[in-house]
């Protein structure tokens, strides 16, 4: 199958092999004077100095994404960004910070506790007047006794972590080999509409 100059193909064998008329898409600089046809097609979309060299696209360790505005859950989803040819996007890792986590709360449920046994407490004027086995105590107070729990009784589970946490951000993939771009000597110059 013939190729067009500037066409990019995925080759299924080791990227260490040299392919006649093709060059690895690794972002390298190419002299404009040596590859004028390829330069006329991709120009400086992927970098260059506009005078003596241009860069090939760098697809090393990257997935390819089409240009334009992506389609989200709805066609008018404002969260999707318009991408143009030559844009680089994405990160190998993402930082998760407190602002990335939605606010939430945890409900604690339990039954109100009542004493199984009422214990009467002697007051300061109570004096024992009888020997062993005789109960001496103040009158029973049936009113509720306010209680404040110690601060350590209920608290946060774990420690707050405020520094960003890096997490892997890679889609499932299969490494085949590398992308190659067709050079001037490897293909036919495409007719542009």
C-alpha positions as a Markdown table, in Angstrom:
| # | Residue | x | y | z |
|---|---|---|---|---|
| 1 | Unk | 0.0 | 0.0 | 0.0 |
| 2 | Unk | 1.4 | 3.4 | -1.0 |
| 3 | Unk | 1.8 | 6.0 | 1.7 |
| 4 | Unk | 1.3 | 9.8 | 1.6 |
| 5 | Unk | 4.1 | 12.1 | 2.7 |
| 6 | Unk | 3.2 | 13.2 | 6.3 |
| 7 | Unk | 1.1 | 10.1 | 6.9 |
| 8 | Unk | 1.7 | 8.5 | 10.3 |
| 9 | Unk | 1.5 | 4.7 | 10.8 |
| 10 | Unk | 1.9 | 2.4 | 13.7 |
| 11 | Unk | 4.5 | -0.2 | 13.1 |
| 12 | Unk | 4.1 | -3.5 | 15.0 |
| 13 | Unk | 7.8 | -4.3 | 15.4 |
| 14 | Unk | 10.7 | -3.0 | 17.4 |
| 15 | Unk | 11.2 | 0.8 | 17.1 |
| 16 | Unk | 14.9 | 0.1 | 16.8 |
| 17 | Unk | 14.5 | -0.9 | 13.2 |
| 18 | Unk | 15.1 | 1.6 | 10.5 |
| 19 | Unk | 12.3 | 1.8 | 8.0 |
| 20 | Unk | 13.2 | 3.2 | 4.6 |
| 21 | Unk | 11.3 | 6.4 | 3.8 |
| 22 | Unk | 9.9 | 6.7 | 7.3 |
| 23 | Unk | 11.1 | 8.3 | 10.5 |
| 24 | Unk | 10.2 | 7.7 | 14.2 |
| 25 | Unk | 7.7 | 10.2 | 15.6 |
| 26 | Unk | 10.0 | 11.2 | 18.5 |
| 27 | Unk | 9.9 | 15.0 | 18.3 |
| 28 | Unk | 13.3 | 15.2 | 16.6 |
| 29 | Unk | 14.4 | 18.2 | 14.6 |
| 30 | Unk | 14.4 | 17.8 | 10.8 |
| 31 | Unk | 16.2 | 20.2 | 8.3 |
| 32 | Unk | 13.7 | 22.0 | 6.1 |
| 33 | Unk | 16.2 | 21.9 | 3.2 |
| 34 | Unk | 16.3 | 18.1 | 3.3 |
| 35 | Unk | 12.6 | 17.5 | 3.7 |
| 36 | Unk | 10.7 | 20.3 | 2.0 |
| 37 | Unk | 7.7 | 18.3 | 1.0 |
| 38 | Unk | 7.1 | 17.1 | 4.6 |
| 39 | Unk | 7.7 | 20.6 | 5.9 |
| 40 | Unk | 5.1 | 22.0 | 3.5 |
| 41 | Unk | 2.5 | 19.6 | 5.0 |
| 42 | Unk | 3.2 | 19.8 | 8.8 |
| 43 | Unk | 5.2 | 23.1 | 8.9 |
| 44 | Unk | 6.0 | 24.0 | 12.5 |
| 45 | Unk | 2.9 | 22.4 | 14.1 |
| 46 | Unk | 5.1 | 20.4 | 16.4 |
| 47 | Unk | 7.9 | 23.0 | 16.9 |
| 48 | Unk | 10.8 | 24.4 | 15.0 |
| 49 | Unk | 12.4 | 27.7 | 14.2 |
| 50 | Unk | 10.6 | 28.7 | 11.0 |
| 51 | Unk | 13.9 | 29.0 | 9.2 |
| 52 | Unk | 16.1 | 26.0 | 9.2 |
| 53 | Unk | 14.4 | 23.1 | 11.0 |
| 54 | Unk | 11.0 | 21.8 | 12.0 |
| 55 | Unk | 10.1 | 19.1 | 14.6 |
| 56 | Unk | 8.3 | 15.8 | 14.0 |
| 57 | Unk | 5.4 | 15.0 | 16.3 |
| 58 | Unk | 6.5 | 13.4 | 19.5 |
| 59 | Unk | 4.3 | 10.3 | 20.1 |
| 60 | Unk | 6.8 | 8.6 | 22.4 |
| 61 | Unk | 4.7 | 7.3 | 25.3 |
| 62 | Unk | 1.6 | 9.2 | 24.2 |
| 63 | Unk | -1.8 | 8.2 | 22.8 |
| 64 | Unk | -3.2 | 10.0 | 19.8 |
| 65 | Unk | -6.2 | 12.2 | 20.1 |
| 66 | Unk | -8.3 | 13.8 | 17.4 |
| 67 | Unk | -8.5 | 17.6 | 17.1 |
| 68 | Unk | -11.7 | 19.6 | 17.7 |
| 69 | Unk | -14.1 | 19.7 | 20.6 |
| 70 | Unk | -14.9 | 16.4 | 22.2 |
| 71 | Unk | -18.4 | 15.2 | 23.0 |
| 72 | Unk | -19.2 | 14.9 | 26.7 |
| 73 | Unk | -22.3 | 13.5 | 28.3 |
| 74 | Unk | -24.2 | 16.0 | 26.3 |
| 75 | Unk | -23.2 | 17.7 | 23.0 |
| 76 | Unk | -23.2 | 21.1 | 24.8 |
| 77 | Unk | -21.0 | 20.0 | 27.7 |
| 78 | Unk | -18.9 | 23.0 | 28.6 |
| 79 | Unk | -16.3 | 21.0 | 30.5 |
| 80 | Unk | -14.6 | 19.7 | 27.3 |
| 81 | Unk | -11.8 | 21.7 | 25.8 |
| 82 | Unk | -11.3 | 22.4 | 22.1 |
| 83 | Unk | -8.0 | 20.9 | 20.8 |
| 84 | Unk | -6.2 | 21.9 | 17.7 |
| 85 | Unk | -3.5 | 20.0 | 15.7 |
| 86 | Unk | -0.2 | 20.2 | 17.5 |
| 87 | Unk | -1.6 | 20.6 | 21.0 |
| 88 | Unk | -0.2 | 18.5 | 23.8 |
| 89 | Unk | -2.5 | 17.5 | 26.6 |
| 90 | Unk | -2.6 | 15.1 | 29.6 |
| 91 | Unk | -0.3 | 14.2 | 32.4 |
| 92 | Unk | 1.3 | 10.9 | 33.4 |
| 93 | Unk | 0.1 | 11.5 | 37.0 |
| 94 | Unk | -2.6 | 13.6 | 38.6 |
| 95 | Unk | -2.5 | 15.4 | 41.9 |
| 96 | Unk | -5.4 | 14.7 | 44.2 |
| 97 | Unk | -5.9 | 17.6 | 46.6 |
| 98 | Unk | -8.7 | 18.3 | 49.1 |
| 99 | Unk | -10.3 | 20.6 | 46.6 |
| 100 | Unk | -10.7 | 17.6 | 44.3 |
| 101 | Unk | -12.7 | 15.6 | 46.9 |
| 102 | Unk | -16.4 | 16.6 | 47.2 |
| 103 | Unk | -17.5 | 17.7 | 50.7 |
| 104 | Unk | -19.2 | 15.0 | 52.7 |
| 105 | Unk | -20.1 | 14.1 | 56.2 |
| 106 | Unk | -20.5 | 10.9 | 58.2 |
| 107 | Unk | -23.6 | 10.3 | 60.3 |
| 108 | Unk | -23.2 | 8.7 | 63.8 |
| 109 | Unk | -26.2 | 6.8 | 65.1 |
| 110 | Unk | -26.8 | 5.3 | 68.4 |
| 111 | Unk | -29.4 | 4.9 | 71.2 |
| 112 | Unk | -29.7 | 7.3 | 74.1 |
| 113 | Unk | -28.1 | 5.6 | 77.1 |
| 114 | Unk | -29.9 | 5.4 | 80.5 |
| 115 | Unk | -28.3 | 4.0 | 83.6 |
| 116 | Unk | -29.3 | 0.5 | 84.3 |
| 117 | Unk | -28.9 | 1.1 | 88.0 |
| 118 | Unk | -29.5 | 4.4 | 89.8 |
| 119 | Unk | -26.8 | 5.1 | 92.3 |
| 120 | Unk | -27.5 | 7.6 | 95.0 |
| 121 | Unk | -24.6 | 9.7 | 96.0 |
| 122 | Unk | -24.0 | 10.8 | 99.5 |
| 123 | Unk | -23.8 | 14.5 | 100.1 |
| 124 | Unk | -21.3 | 16.3 | 102.3 |
| 125 | Unk | -23.4 | 16.0 | 105.5 |
| 126 | Unk | -24.1 | 12.3 | 105.3 |
| 127 | Unk | -22.5 | 10.4 | 108.2 |
| 128 | Unk | -22.5 | 6.6 | 108.5 |
| 129 | Unk | -24.4 | 5.7 | 111.6 |
| 130 | Unk | -24.7 | 2.0 | 111.3 |
| 131 | Unk | -22.2 | -0.9 | 110.9 |
| 132 | Unk | -21.7 | -3.1 | 107.8 |
| 133 | Unk | -24.5 | -3.9 | 105.3 |
| 134 | Unk | -26.5 | -0.8 | 105.9 |
| 135 | Unk | -26.9 | 1.6 | 103.0 |
| 136 | Unk | -26.3 | 5.2 | 103.9 |
| 137 | Unk | -26.9 | 7.6 | 101.1 |
| 138 | Unk | -28.5 | 10.8 | 100.1 |
| 139 | Unk | -32.0 | 10.9 | 98.5 |
| 140 | Unk | -32.2 | 9.8 | 94.9 |
| 141 | Unk | -32.1 | 12.6 | 92.3 |
| 142 | Unk | -34.2 | 11.7 | 89.3 |
| 143 | Unk | -33.1 | 14.7 | 87.2 |
| 144 | Unk | -30.9 | 14.2 | 84.2 |
| 145 | Unk | -27.2 | 14.7 | 84.9 |
| 146 | Unk | -25.5 | 16.7 | 82.1 |
| 147 | Unk | -22.5 | 14.9 | 80.7 |
| 148 | Unk | -19.8 | 16.2 | 78.4 |
| 149 | Unk | -17.8 | 13.6 | 76.5 |
| 150 | Unk | -14.0 | 13.9 | 76.5 |
| 151 | Unk | -12.7 | 15.3 | 73.2 |
| 152 | Unk | -11.0 | 11.9 | 72.5 |
| 153 | Unk | -14.3 | 10.0 | 72.7 |
| 154 | Unk | -15.4 | 10.9 | 69.2 |
| 155 | Unk | -13.1 | 12.4 | 66.6 |
| 156 | Unk | -11.7 | 12.3 | 63.1 |
| 157 | Unk | -10.8 | 8.9 | 61.8 |
| 158 | Unk | -7.3 | 9.3 | 60.5 |
| 159 | Unk | -5.2 | 12.3 | 60.0 |
| 160 | Unk | -5.9 | 15.1 | 57.6 |
| 161 | Unk | -3.4 | 15.1 | 54.7 |
| 162 | Unk | -3.1 | 18.5 | 53.0 |
| 163 | Unk | -0.2 | 17.8 | 50.6 |
| 164 | Unk | -1.1 | 16.8 | 47.0 |
| 165 | Unk | -1.0 | 13.1 | 46.4 |
| 166 | Unk | 0.3 | 11.9 | 43.0 |
| 167 | Unk | -1.7 | 9.0 | 41.5 |
| 168 | Unk | -1.1 | 7.2 | 38.2 |
| 169 | Unk | -3.3 | 8.4 | 35.4 |
| 170 | Unk | -2.9 | 5.9 | 32.6 |
| 171 | Unk | -5.6 | 4.4 | 30.4 |
| 172 | Unk | -5.4 | 0.7 | 29.8 |
| 173 | Unk | -3.0 | 0.1 | 26.8 |
| 174 | Unk | -1.0 | -2.4 | 24.8 |
| 175 | Unk | 2.5 | -1.4 | 23.7 |
| 176 | Unk | 2.9 | -2.4 | 20.1 |
| 177 | Unk | 5.9 | -0.4 | 18.9 |
| 178 | Unk | 6.2 | 3.1 | 17.6 |
| 179 | Unk | 4.6 | 5.6 | 15.3 |
| 180 | Unk | 6.5 | 6.5 | 12.1 |
| 181 | Unk | 5.9 | 9.4 | 9.8 |
| 182 | Unk | 6.3 | 9.1 | 6.0 |
| 183 | Unk | 9.2 | 11.2 | 4.7 |
| 184 | Unk | 9.6 | 12.8 | 1.3 |
| 185 | Unk | 11.3 | 9.7 | -0.2 |
| 186 | Unk | 8.7 | 7.3 | 1.2 |
| 187 | Unk | 5.4 | 8.4 | -0.3 |
| 188 | Unk | 3.3 | 10.4 | -2.6 |
| 189 | Unk | 2.6 | 14.0 | -2.0 |
| 190 | Unk | -1.1 | 14.3 | -0.9 |
| 191 | Unk | -3.6 | 16.4 | -2.9 |
| 192 | Unk | -5.2 | 18.9 | -0.5 |
| 193 | Unk | -8.8 | 19.7 | -0.8 |
